Amino acid sequence: MPTAPSANPAVDTAAVAALLERGRTMSTPVLRAAVDRLAPPMDTVAAYHFGWIDARGRPADGDGGKAVRPALALLSAEAAGAAPEVGVPGAVAVELVHNFSLLHDDLMDGDEQRRHRDTVWKVHGPAQAILVGDALFALANEILLELGTVEAGRATRRLTRATRKLIDGQAQDISYEHRERVTVEECLEMEGNKTGALLACAVSIGAVLGGADDRTADTLEAYGHHLGLAFQAVDDLLGIWGDPEATGKQTWSDLRQRKKSLPVVAALAAGGPASRRLGELLAADAKADPDGRSSAAGDADGFSEEEFAARAALIEEAGGREWTAQEARRQHAVAVAALDRVDMPERIRAQLVALADFVVVRKR
Amino acid sequence: MPTAPSANPAVDTAAVAALLERGRTMSTPVLRAAVDRLAPPMDTVAAYHFGWIDARGRPADGDGGKAVRPALALLSAEAAGAAPEVGVPGAVAVELVHNFSLLHDDLMDGDEQRRHRDTVWKVHGPAQAILVGDALFALANEILLELGTVEAGRATRRLTRATRKLIDGQAQDISYEHRERVTVEECLEMEGNKTGALLACAVSIGAVLGGADDRTADTLEAYGHHLGLAFQAVDDLLGIWGDPEATGKQTWSDLRQRKKSLPVVAALAAGGPASRRLGELLAADAKADPDGRSSAAGDADGFSEEEFAARAALIEEAGGREWTAQEARRQHAVAVAALDRVDMPERIRAQLVALADFVVVRKR
């Protein structure tokens, strides 16, 4: 197994599109029925968040996200020899927790845009963002526990553990903003909590609902955890060099928010003239506006496109971009290797590999 | 069974003090160990919220609240014939959910004081209030589910249901602020969700962990639900006429926040000159400051003590104070009557009655 492959994998685009579509098609009706249980106006606010209606309440066909997690949860059930349907409550529960964290994180971080639209706190106010986030979290547990089985209890326990890590990761993310230096290890730990834990849970939850033992579930989680780290490394690349048309975010999005993401942290750790110059620039930026991304405006106001471009060029020159791209491929390789330790139908393994390939090369 | 008794019950003060103390003594070490699991700085923020440290991190012996819920959870286990210890994880889980809701509600409502101290969002900022609330909610499920038993799964399901009602109640509370009129029935429904549901869960959770069947648990919840409504009716009285020294809140606290609490709603529904005059005054107040308690300041600024006193006097003259006191006694009677439908040791029944008596006559 190569641990640092130098080329991106080739992706079976049609197979991945079909898997994502299946995840969406099978989980969305159950997700919508769950959201319909919420008392008004929380049902409306949640429907806006998911892109089912617009800010004025009219039906919309919004961008509900890539839906990688539901696709994984259904494959997870099949990996344990169960029908994909068995994974649906798990897929819905994971999506509910994911969206609970988006609602709260957007508010905490002051992010005004998500999926090309104003965030919930911008449209419906902070109180609704808090409240509907809480409701989605509770709903996630409800969906699983009302199955009333021993497996559902085990699945809920894993989901709870993942949710706690998600919260730990957000706490680390917030505290890192106020520090001048963050190590690459700290950044990876934070991203493992913020992104790895819930992706890992998506990959085990269907199997657990399908009766898999803990060893199988843990190995599937290892695949999911490293997949999550690959996913986040790519997200960090897109956060600086992504096409705003594709990502739905502003140009230089993570630089505007002063995020200590992997490319930045790796560039600062690299040493050399570009690394030092970047360090001086970011320290001066922080001094000029100590509130950084936590400010009400949410970004480093007054900077021109050229100034952001200069910072991005220094990150690239110091090697932060290439290191992060390599890291995505390293994590991809470790994820795919974990699949060999689980006994599962060859067709399912191939589909999990295809999804991992997709995660590394995606543009949004 | 009298449905509208006219006198408050006599309370066995020593027995109630012993029960509350036992609940606190048995649950606090487990609660502290649970909070210690949180990643920094969430552990510190939570310790501040619970009153274990002050705003500067020094050990404190703060007021952790009345601790009615832990006392009920232990009695709940005993009602099912189990040892009180069996109820401890339930007591801790319920306390965690209760405090999750306090952290988020104080932020949503803009409340600056709780238990004689600045609220978490005032001291540690809104992001920490959101994040630590989320963490306590997750921790509640974790504490129960790591027991790994079928009973723990059933207990978590009941706790999840109660939490959803809690959130529904907060949503109703927020939406009622923006409405000119709220019916007594709407107010009671909101209070049943906001206060009744979690108290009900406290009274069933120990029994469920002790192996009680669903019928027994449901009947115990009926006691808890009506106890919660009695509790909230008394809270609403204390929110207007309570002694600030005892309650830890400002004078006329609920009037400052324009809360549509039971005495207000009942007074407005009563008809007659005082009721009409009150309605005119409150409508004029709302017109002058449409943001009401949701404003940044959190209260109706610029009002004098005399103006609040005048409003309180009108509520009393219209009968809102007496109606609410009667309602507390009605709900108390229904709660106590529910206990007759559960087969339990006479000593435990007497203690549950004593706690119900206490709830109705308390001054804080």
Interface residues (C-beta under 8 A of the other chain):
Chain A: L38 A39 P40 P41 M42 F100 H104 L107 M108 P126 A127 I130 L131 G133 D134 A135 F137 A138 L139 N141 E142 L145 E146 G148 V150 A152 G153 T156 R157 T160 R161 T163 R164 I167 D168 Q170 A171 Q172 I174 S175 S294
Chain B: L38 A39 P40 P41 M42 F100 H104 L107 M108 P126 A127 I130 L131 G133 D134 A135 F137 A138 L139 N141 E142 L145 E146 G148 V150 A152 G153 T156 R157 T160 R161 T163 R164 I167 D168 Q170 A171 Q172 I174 S175 S294
